[in-house]
């Protein structure tokens, strides 16, 4: 900074010292200056550490999985996923996280992790190790949720579902559409969670897709026929509906675990 202007709004005159700017001078707002000149070395050193820890660019699916695992299994006063594109995390209590994850404190502090303001900032490589470790140690807390979502998806893939959009309008998804929606939106995420937990699927959903879509279609036709029969033959329709529901009970369109 060279000088402070006298006019309002307040401006300061700076000189850009990098070679690419060739000593260019500008008037800028004081808020543009992040540190005093005398503190520049510490600022640059910290910036280099941050750049090093943010060198990773994990896929969005991996980041989503990490965020979910951290939120579900790690107390916020122990560690927190930053949810940034680099997949970094902040560790507030290294000994507690070591006990929780089974990782050593040296593993948690592995370079390029660094401490700033008493917080340990770790890169994606460490974030992923933490997430996988705690998921494997406490699988039941995640599996119950995964299985609940799969049960709901299974029901929708058999019977279809009505979804309400942001404008309050209802849209009916057929069993085939519901299954396709699950495969595209939910299945990759649930599979990634299972991978982190350490549970692999024993079959692939797509191998049974055609048969299951046909089964859902047949069930829908049968229910429609029963709806038409019911006004004139209530007793028969009721009995056939019970038989249909009993036959469909327990049918799963999702692969076994």
C-alpha positions in Angstrom: 0.0 0.0 0.0 1.4 3.4 -1.0 -1.1 5.9 0.4 -4.6 6.5 1.7 -7.0 8.7 -0.3 -8.7 11.7 1.3 -12.0 11.5 -0.6 -15.0 9.4 0.2 -15.6 6.5 -0.3 -12.2 5.8 1.2 -9.6 4.3 -1.2 -6.1 3.2 -0.9 -3.4 3.2 -3.5 -1.5 0.0 -4.0 1.3 -1.3 -6.2 1.2 -4.8 -7.7 4.7 -6.2 -7.2 4.5 -9.5 -9.2 6.4 -9.3 -12.4 3.4 -10.0 -14.5 1.9 -6.6 -13.4 5.1 -4.6 -14.0 4.6 -2.4 -11.0 1.0 -1.4 -11.9 -0.7 0.9 -9.4 -4.4 1.1 -8.5 -6.9 2.7 -6.2 -8.9 0.0 -4.4 -11.3 -0.3 -1.4 -9.6 -1.1 1.9 -11.6 -4.3 2.1 -9.6 -5.7 -0.8 -6.5 -5.8 1.4 -6.5 -9.0 3.3 -3.4 -8.5 5.5 -0.9 -5.9 6.3 2.3 -5.9 4.2 4.4 -6.9 7.2 2.2 -10.0 7.6 2.4 -11.1 4.0 4.8 -14.0 4.5 2.5 -15.7 7.0 -0.4 -15.1 4.7 1.3 -16.6 1.7 2.5 -19.6 3.7 -1.1 -20.3 4.9 -2.4 -19.9 1.4 0.1 -22.5 0.1 -1.0 -24.9 2.8 -4.6 -24.4 1.9 -3.9 -25.0 -1.8 -2.0 -28.2 -1.0 -4.8 -29.6 1.1 -7.4 -28.7 -1.7 -5.5 -30.4 -4.5 -8.0 -33.2 -4.7 -11.3 -33.0 -6.8 -13.4 -36.1 -5.7 -16.5 -37.0 -7.6 -19.8 -35.5 -6.4 -21.1 -38.9 -5.5 -18.1 -39.5 -3.2 -18.5 -36.1 -1.6 -22.2 -36.7 -1.0 -21.4 -40.1 0.7 -18.7 -38.5 2.9 -21.1 -35.7 4.0 -23.7 -38.2 4.9 -21.4 -40.5 6.8 -19.8 -37.6 8.7 -23.2 -36.2 9.6 -24.6 -39.5 10.8 -21.6 -41.0 12.6 -19.3 -38.2 13.7 -20.2 -35.6 16.4 -19.9 -32.1 15.1 -17.6 -31.2 18.0 -15.1 -33.9 16.8 -15.0 -33.4 13.1 -16.9 -31.9 10.2 -17.0 -32.4 6.5 -16.5 -29.0 4.7 -18.7 -30.0 1.7 -16.4 -28.2 -0.6 -15.4 -29.4 -4.1 -12.0 -30.5 -2.7 -13.6 -32.8 -0.1 -11.7 -31.3 2.8 -12.7 -31.8 6.5 -12.0 -30.0 9.8 -11.0 -32.1 12.8 -11.6 -30.4 16.1 -10.6 -33.3 18.4 -7.9 -35.5 17.0 -7.7 -38.0 19.9 -11.5 -38.4 19.9 -11.6 -39.0 16.2 -8.8 -41.5 16.4 -10.8 -43.5 19.0 -14.0 -43.2 16.9 -12.4 -44.3 13.6 -9.7 -46.7 14.7 -7.1 -44.6 12.8 -4.0 -43.4 14.5 -3.4 -39.7 15.2 -0.5 -39.8 12.9 -2.7 -41.0 10.1 -5.2 -38.2 10.7 -2.4 -35.6 10.7 -0.7 -37.0 7.6 0.6 -34.4 5.2 -0.7 -32.2 3.7 -3.0 -31.7 6.7 -2.2 -28.7 8.8 -3.3 -27.0 11.9 -4.7 -23.5 11.9 -6.5 -21.7 14.7 -6.4 -25.0 16.6 -8.3 -26.9 13.9 -6.8 -29.7 11.8 -7.7 -29.3 8.1 -7.3 -32.6 6.3 -7.4 -33.4 2.5 -9.9 -35.7 0.7 -7.6 -38.7 1.0 -7.9 -38.4 4.8 -11.5 -37.5 4.7 -12.3 -40.7 2.7 -10.2 -42.8 5.1 -12.1 -41.4 8.0 -15.5 -41.9 6.4 -14.8 -45.5 5.3 -13.4 -46.4 8.8 -16.3 -45.1 10.8 -18.8 -46.6 8.3 -17.2 -50.0 8.6 -17.2 -49.8 12.4 -20.8 -48.8 12.8 -22.5 -50.3 9.7 -25.9 -50.8 11.4 -26.5 -47.1 11.7 -26.2 -46.7 7.9 -27.6 -50.1 6.7 -31.0 -49.5 8.4 -31.4 -46.3 6.5 -30.2 -47.8 3.2 -32.6 -50.8 3.6 -35.5 -48.4 4.4 -34.9 -46.4 1.2 -34.6 -49.7 -0.8 -37.8 -51.0 0.7 -39.6 -47.8 -0.4 -38.0 -48.0 -3.8 -39.1 -51.6 -4.1 -42.7 -50.7 -3.4 -42.7 -47.9 -5.9 -41.1 -50.1 -8.6 -44.0 -52.5 -8.1 -46.9 -50.1 -7.8 -45.8 -46.8 -9.2 -45.9 -43.6 -7.2 -47.5 -40.1 -7.2 -45.0 -37.3 -6.8 -45.9 -33.7 -6.0 -43.7 -31.0 -7.7 -42.8 -27.5 -6.3 -46.0 -26.0 -7.8 -48.2 -28.5 -5.9 -49.0 -30.5 -9.0 -49.2 -34.3 -8.8 -47.4 -36.5 -11.3 -47.9 -40.2 -11.6 -44.9 -42.4 -12.2 -45.5 -45.9 -13.6 -43.6 -48.8 -12.0 -41.2 -48.8 -14.9 -40.6 -45.0 -14.5 -40.2 -45.4 -10.7 -37.6 -48.1 -11.2 -35.7 -46.1 -13.8 -35.7 -43.1 -11.4 -34.3 -45.3 -8.6 -31.6 -46.7 -10.8 -30.5 -43.2 -11.9 -30.8 -41.2 -8.7 -30.7 -43.4 -5.7 -29.0 -46.6 -6.6 -25.5 -45.2 -7.2 -25.6 -43.4 -3.9 -26.9 -46.4 -1.9 -24.3 -48.6 -3.6 -21.6 -46.2 -2.7 -22.7 -46.2 1.0 -22.7 -50.0 0.9 -19.2 -49.9 -0.6 -18.0 -47.7 2.3 -19.6 -49.9 4.8 -18.1 -53.0 3.1 -21.3 -54.7 1.9 -21.4 -55.6 -1.8 -24.5 -56.5 -3.7 -24.8 -60.1 -4.8 -26.8 -59.3 -7.9 -27.4 -56.5 -10.4 -30.8 -54.8 -10.6 -30.6 -54.5 -14.4 -30.4 -58.3 -14.9 -34.0 -58.6 -13.6 -35.3 -55.3 -15.0 -37.5 -56.6 -17.8 -39.2 -59.3 -15.7 -39.8 -57.0 -12.9 -41.3 -54.3 -15.1 -43.6 -56.8 -16.6 -44.6 -58.0 -13.1 -45.4 -54.5 -12.0 -47.5 -53.9 -15.2 -49.5 -57.1 -14.7 -50.2 -56.1 -11.1 -51.4 -52.7 -12.1 -53.7 -54.2 -14.8 -55.1 -56.6 -12.2 -55.8 -53.8 -9.7 -57.5 -51.8 -12.4 -59.7 -54.8 -13.4 -60.6 -55.3 -9.7 -61.6 -51.6 -9.5 -64.0 -52.1 -12.4 -65.4 -55.4 -10.9 -65.9 -54.1 -7.4 -69.1 -52.0 -7.8 -71.0 -55.1 -9.1 -69.1 -57.9 -7.4 -67.8 -56.5 -4.1 -67.3 -59.9 -2.4 -65.5 -61.5 -5.3 -63.4 -58.4 -5.9 -62.4 -58.2 -2.2 -61.3 -61.8 -2.2 -59.3 -61.5 -5.4 -57.7 -58.3 -4.1 -56.6 -60.0 -1.0 -55.1 -62.9 -3.0 -53.3 -60.4 -5.3 -51.8 -58.5 -2.4 -50.8 -61.8 -0.7 -49.1 -63.0 -3.9 -47.2 -59.7 -4.3 -46.3 -59.5 -0.6 -42.5 -59.8 -0.1 -41.8 -59.5 -3.8 -38.6 -57.5 -4.2 -37.4 -55.7 -7.3 -34.1 -54.9 -5.7 -31.1 -57.2 -5.5 -30.5 -59.2 -2.3 -27.8 -58.0 0.1 
